Amino acid sequence: QAASEADHTAPAPAEATADLPAAISVSGEHLSTSALTEALAKVGFTNISDIRRSGSIAHVTADWQGESVALRIDSRTGRVERSQ
C-alpha cells in the first residue's frame, strides 16, 4: 500500500546558526582583551562582551549571525567553541 510511517517523519531541525569559526588568530598565551575582541570581530562576531578569564581560557559572550552565544576560547591555540 502506502509508504511506511518512517517515510513520513519530519526532517531533523536545522541548527539555528551556522557553525562557529573553529579558531581565531592568536599571538600568545596572554592575549589582551582588546586583541581578543579584535580577533573575534575579524572572523564575524559582534557585540562582544562579558570577557572572563581562567588561565589561558577566555569565556566570552558575543553575537554570531544574529544569535547571542557563550564562547570558550583557548588563547594558546585560538580554538573557539560554544560554552557548555
Summary of the structure (lengths in Angstrom):
residues: 84
radius of gyration: 17.9
end to end distance: 46.6
largest distance: 66.1
contacts: 185
relative contact order: 0.22
helix: 17%
strand: 36%
